[in-house]
Amino acid sequence: MIHGIDHVVIASPDLDELTAAFRSLGFNVVGGGRRPIGSYNRLIGLQDGAYIELLSFYEESPKHYWWDAAHSKGGGLINFCMATDDIHADYALFEEQGVDMSPLVGLSRERFDGYQLAWLNNEIYGRYQGLIPFIIEDETPREERVPKENAHTNGVLGIDTITLAASDIDTAQRIMNAALGQAGEPARDEALSASGVVYQVGPQRLEYLTADDESSPVHAHIALNRPVPFRIRFKTSGEKRVVGPHLAAGARLEFV
């Protein structure tokens, strides 16, 4: 069963610049590690149990399924992962809905201190990438994968909402209704001139929005062929504010 957001992926061609941008926003960024598939990361732990993965590539990896999102599509918020305690059953639900994805694969990452992490997850392909979450179940203890340092000078406590820019809201809703076992609630964002559906999953929300007209920033986002995830809202005890993509390596952030 899917029980919440595991992590979100924010990518850039330069990991040091990406790290500096998020430290300047008041996040406590800690060491991550390297994967044998060419990527490496740094991490931001959150008090709700989720975390942010800041990702780049230490070598040319054009066959990696995130390479285009991080490079030719402009990077920023490129993907999100949901945690499950029965990955085989949840994988089957996505498979029944026709989601284009890899088989479940065992992956690993060597942590910065040498500890070897291991887990199972899938990869989401084509028009579903970034729209439908990939899912994860740990083989090593999850607490070893998630950063323990989760206090931030900006007061961020956790994820409130991830907003996805859906050009086909009906397909997204059909798949997520089946995967989450709920129909969601109608959603509308007047400022974005966009509407759709929102799901409560554990302590966080997933919001799928489609543009109501061509004036919508969601319409422009889709027209520019940007990664599907549009915005992440964080719960904070600090200043409430909006951070534009120019300050967050291409990601739209809100502190609420």
C-alpha positions in Angstrom: 0.0 0.0 0.0 1.3 3.5 -0.9 1.4 5.5 2.3 3.0 8.9 1.5 5.7 10.8 -0.4 9.1 9.2 -0.1 11.1 11.9 -1.8 11.1 14.5 -4.6 13.9 14.8 -7.2 15.2 18.3 -8.1 17.9 18.1 -10.8 20.5 20.3 -12.4 23.6 19.8 -14.6 25.8 21.1 -11.8 25.4 19.6 -8.3 27.5 22.2 -6.5 25.4 25.1 -7.9 22.2 23.2 -7.1 23.4 22.6 -3.5 24.4 26.3 -3.1 21.0 27.5 -4.4 19.1 25.4 -1.8 21.5 26.3 1.0 20.9 30.0 0.2 17.2 29.3 0.7 17.8 28.1 4.2 17.8 24.3 3.7 20.3 22.1 5.5 21.8 20.1 2.7 23.8 16.9 3.6 25.9 14.4 1.8 24.2 11.8 -0.4 26.2 9.4 -2.5 26.9 8.0 -6.0 25.0 5.4 -8.0 26.8 3.1 -10.5 24.5 4.4 -13.2 26.2 7.8 -13.4 24.2 10.0 -11.1 25.1 11.4 -7.7 23.2 13.5 -5.2 22.9 15.5 -2.0 19.9 15.3 0.3 17.5 17.5 2.4 15.7 15.7 5.2 12.3 16.8 6.3 10.5 16.3 9.6 7.5 14.6 8.0 9.8 11.7 7.0 10.1 12.7 3.3 13.2 14.2 1.8 14.5 16.1 -1.2 17.0 14.6 -3.6 19.3 17.1 -5.3 20.6 15.2 -8.3 23.1 15.6 -11.1 25.4 13.4 -13.1 29.1 12.8 -12.6 29.5 11.4 -16.1 27.7 11.6 -19.4 24.6 9.3 -19.0 22.3 10.0 -22.0 20.6 6.6 -21.6 19.5 7.4 -18.0 15.8 8.1 -17.9 16.3 11.4 -16.0 19.1 12.7 -18.3 16.7 14.6 -20.7 14.6 16.0 -17.8 17.8 17.4 -16.1 19.3 18.8 -19.3 17.2 19.3 -22.4 14.0 19.9 -20.4 15.6 22.4 -18.1 15.8 20.5 -14.8 14.2 21.8 -11.7 11.5 19.6 -10.0 11.6 16.6 -12.3 10.1 13.6 -10.5 8.7 12.3 -7.2 8.6 8.9 -5.5 6.1 7.4 -3.2 6.8 4.9 -0.4 5.0 1.5 -0.2 5.0 -1.4 2.1 3.9 -3.8 -0.7 5.7 -2.8 -3.9 4.7 -5.9 -5.8 1.0 -5.3 -5.3 1.2 -1.6 -6.0 3.3 -2.2 -9.1 0.6 -4.6 -10.3 -2.0 -1.8 -9.9 0.0 0.5 -12.1 0.6 -2.3 -14.6 -3.2 -2.9 -14.8 -3.7 0.8 -15.7 -1.2 0.5 -18.6 1.6 2.7 -17.2 4.7 2.5 -19.3 7.4 1.5 -16.8 10.4 -0.8 -16.2 10.2 -4.1 -14.2 11.0 -3.8 -10.5 14.7 -3.5 -10.1 17.1 -3.7 -7.2 19.2 -0.6 -6.9 21.9 0.6 -4.6 23.8 3.7 -3.6 27.0 4.0 -1.6 26.4 6.6 1.1 29.0 9.3 1.6 30.3 7.4 4.6 30.6 4.1 2.7 27.4 2.5 3.9 25.8 0.5 1.1 22.0 1.2 0.7 19.7 -1.1 -1.2 16.1 -0.9 -2.3 13.5 -2.0 -5.0 11.9 0.5 -7.3 10.6 0.9 -10.8 11.2 3.6 -13.5 8.3 5.4 -15.2 8.7 6.1 -18.9 7.3 8.3 -21.8 4.2 10.5 -21.1 3.9 9.1 -17.6 7.3 10.2 -16.4 6.9 12.8 -13.6 3.1 12.5 -13.9 2.8 9.1 -12.2 5.1 8.5 -9.2 7.7 5.8 -9.2 7.5 3.6 -6.1 10.1 2.3 -3.6 10.5 -0.3 -0.9 13.7 -0.6 1.1 15.8 -3.7 1.5 18.2 -2.0 3.9 16.5 0.0 6.8 14.8 3.1 5.4 16.2 5.2 8.3 19.7 4.6 6.8 18.6 6.1 3.5 16.7 9.2 4.9 18.8 12.1 6.3 18.5 12.4 10.0 19.4 16.1 9.9 16.0 17.7 9.3 16.1 21.2 10.9 16.3 24.1 8.6 16.8 27.8 9.2 13.9 28.6 6.8 11.6 26.7 9.2 10.5 24.1 6.7 8.9 21.1 8.4 7.7 18.9 5.5 5.8 18.7 2.2 2.3 20.2 2.0 1.5 19.6 -1.7 3.2 18.5 -4.9 1.4 20.1 -8.0 1.6 18.2 -11.3 0.9 19.9 -14.7 -1.4 17.4 -16.4 -2.2 17.9 -20.1 -4.5 14.8 -19.8 -6.2 15.1 -16.4 -8.6 12.1 -17.1 -5.7 9.7 -17.6 -3.9 10.9 -14.5 -7.0 10.7 -12.4 -7.9 7.2 -13.6 -4.4 5.8 -12.8 -4.1 7.5 -9.4 -7.7 6.6 -8.3 -6.7 3.0 -8.8 -3.3 3.2 -7.2 -4.5 5.1 -4.2 -7.9 3.6 -3.7 -9.6 6.9 -3.6 -11.3 9.3 -6.1 -9.7 12.5 -4.7 -11.4 15.9 -4.4 -12.0 18.6 -6.9 -9.3 21.3 -6.9 -9.0 24.7 -8.4 -6.2 27.3 -8.2 -7.5 30.7 -9.2 -4.0 32.3 -9.4 -2.9 29.6 -11.9 -6.2 29.6 -13.8 -6.1 25.8 -13.5 -8.3 23.0 -12.1 -8.2 19.3 -11.5 -8.1 16.9 -8.6 -6.2 16.6 -5.3 -5.4 13.5 -3.2 -4.5 13.3 0.5 -1.8 10.6 0.9 -0.5 10.3 4.5 0.6 13.8 5.6 1.0 15.2 2.1 -1.2 16.0 -0.9 -0.8 15.3 -4.7 -2.5 17.9 -6.8 -3.1 17.3 -10.6 -4.0 20.5 -12.4 -4.7 21.3 -16.0 -4.9 24.8 -17.5 -8.3 26.3 -17.9 -7.1 28.6 -20.7 -3.9 29.7 -22.5 -3.2 32.4 -19.9 -2.4 29.8 -17.3 1.2 29.3 -16.2 0.4 25.6 -16.3 -0.4 25.9 -20.0 3.0 27.6 -20.6 4.8 25.0 -18.5 3.4 22.2 -20.6 4.0 24.1 -23.9 7.7 24.5 -23.1 8.0 20.7 -22.6 9.2 21.1 -19.0 9.2 18.2 -16.6 5.6 17.5 -15.5 6.0 18.3 -11.8 5.1 22.0 -11.5 5.4 23.2 -7.9 6.2 22.0 -4.4 4.6 23.6 -1.4 6.4 23.2 2.0 4.9 23.5 5.4 7.0 26.0 7.4 7.1 27.6 10.8 9.0 30.4 9.2 8.3 33.1 6.6 5.5 32.4 4.2 6.8 33.2 0.7 7.0 32.2 -3.0 10.3 31.3 -4.5 10.6 31.6 -8.3 12.5 29.1 -10.5 15.4 31.6 -11.0 16.3 31.2 -7.3 15.7 27.5 -7.0 17.5 26.0 -10.0 14.4 25.8 -12.1 12.0 24.6 -9.3 8.9 26.5 -8.2 8.7 26.6 -4.4 6.1 27.9 -1.9 6.5 28.1 1.9 3.0 28.0 3.5 
